[in-house]
Amino acid sequence: MSNKKYKIFSTKNKNIIQNAIEKIKTTENQTILLSIAVFTSAIMFFQSNWAEILIPQL
Protein backbone atom coordinates (compact mmCIF):
# COMPACT_ATOMS: atom_id res chain seq x y z
CA MET A 1 0.00 0.00 0.00
CA SER A 2 2.84 2.37 0.74
CA ASN A 3 4.24 1.67 -2.73
CA LYS A 4 0.99 2.86 -4.33
CA LYS A 5 1.07 6.08 -2.33
CA TYR A 6 4.66 6.63 -3.32
CA LYS A 7 3.89 6.06 -7.01
CA ILE A 8 0.96 8.49 -6.90
CA PHE A 9 3.13 11.02 -5.08
CA SER A 10 5.97 10.74 -7.60
CA THR A 11 3.53 11.02 -10.52
CA LYS A 12 2.03 14.16 -9.02
CA ASN A 13 5.49 15.65 -8.59
CA LYS A 14 6.36 14.74 -12.16
CA ASN A 15 3.25 16.52 -13.46
CA ILE A 16 3.93 19.58 -11.31
CA ILE A 17 7.50 19.77 -12.58
CA GLN A 18 6.38 19.35 -16.21
CA ASN A 19 3.77 22.09 -15.80
CA ALA A 20 6.34 24.39 -14.23
CA ILE A 21 8.77 23.80 -17.11
CA GLU A 22 6.03 24.54 -19.66
CA LYS A 23 5.16 27.78 -17.88
CA ILE A 24 8.81 28.85 -17.74
CA LYS A 25 9.05 28.44 -21.52
CA THR A 26 6.68 31.36 -22.15
CA THR A 27 8.41 34.67 -22.89
CA GLU A 28 6.62 36.75 -20.28
CA ASN A 29 7.50 34.33 -17.50
CA GLN A 30 11.12 34.12 -18.69
CA THR A 31 11.41 37.90 -18.40
CA ILE A 32 9.98 37.87 -14.89
CA LEU A 33 12.25 35.01 -13.79
CA LEU A 34 15.30 36.72 -15.29
CA SER A 35 14.56 39.97 -13.46
CA ILE A 36 14.09 38.07 -10.18
CA ALA A 37 17.38 36.24 -10.73
CA VAL A 38 19.28 39.47 -11.48
CA PHE A 39 17.75 41.24 -8.48
CA THR A 40 18.55 38.32 -6.17
CA SER A 41 22.13 38.04 -7.40
CA ALA A 42 22.62 41.79 -6.95
CA ILE A 43 21.41 41.57 -3.36
CA MET A 44 23.69 38.60 -2.70
CA PHE A 45 26.65 40.49 -4.24
CA PHE A 46 26.14 43.58 -2.11
CA GLN A 47 25.89 41.45 1.03
CA SER A 48 29.12 39.59 0.24
CA ASN A 49 32.72 40.54 0.96
CA TRP A 50 33.38 41.05 -2.76
CA ALA A 51 31.22 44.17 -2.73
CA GLU A 52 33.48 45.68 -0.06
CA ILE A 53 36.59 44.79 -2.05
CA LEU A 54 35.43 45.78 -5.55
CA ILE A 55 33.35 48.88 -4.76
CA PRO A 56 35.37 51.70 -3.20
CA GLN A 57 34.05 53.27 -0.04
CA LEU A 58 32.60 56.74 -0.51
C-alpha positions as CSV (number, residue, x, y, z in Angstrom):
1,M,0.0,0.0,0.0
2,S,2.8,2.4,0.7
3,N,4.2,1.7,-2.7
4,K,1.0,2.9,-4.3
5,K,1.1,6.1,-2.3
6,Y,4.7,6.6,-3.3
7,K,3.9,6.1,-7.0
8,I,1.0,8.5,-6.9
9,F,3.1,11.0,-5.1
10,S,6.0,10.7,-7.6
11,T,3.5,11.0,-10.5
12,K,2.0,14.2,-9.0
13,N,5.5,15.6,-8.6
14,K,6.4,14.7,-12.2
15,N,3.3,16.5,-13.5
16,I,3.9,19.6,-11.3
17,I,7.5,19.8,-12.6
18,Q,6.4,19.3,-16.2
19,N,3.8,22.1,-15.8
20,A,6.3,24.4,-14.2
21,I,8.8,23.8,-17.1
22,E,6.0,24.5,-19.7
23,K,5.2,27.8,-17.9
24,I,8.8,28.8,-17.7
25,K,9.1,28.4,-21.5
26,T,6.7,31.4,-22.2
27,T,8.4,34.7,-22.9
28,E,6.6,36.8,-20.3
29,N,7.5,34.3,-17.5
30,Q,11.1,34.1,-18.7
31,T,11.4,37.9,-18.4
32,I,10.0,37.9,-14.9
33,L,12.3,35.0,-13.8
34,L,15.3,36.7,-15.3
35,S,14.6,40.0,-13.5
36,I,14.1,38.1,-10.2
37,A,17.4,36.2,-10.7
38,V,19.3,39.5,-11.5
39,F,17.7,41.2,-8.5
40,T,18.6,38.3,-6.2
41,S,22.1,38.0,-7.4
42,A,22.6,41.8,-7.0
43,I,21.4,41.6,-3.4
44,M,23.7,38.6,-2.7
45,F,26.6,40.5,-4.2
46,F,26.1,43.6,-2.1
47,Q,25.9,41.4,1.0
48,S,29.1,39.6,0.2
49,N,32.7,40.5,1.0
50,W,33.4,41.0,-2.8
51,A,31.2,44.2,-2.7
52,E,33.5,45.7,-0.1
53,I,36.6,44.8,-2.1
54,L,35.4,45.8,-5.5
55,I,33.4,48.9,-4.8
56,P,35.4,51.7,-3.2
57,Q,34.0,53.3,0.0
58,L,32.6,56.7,-0.5
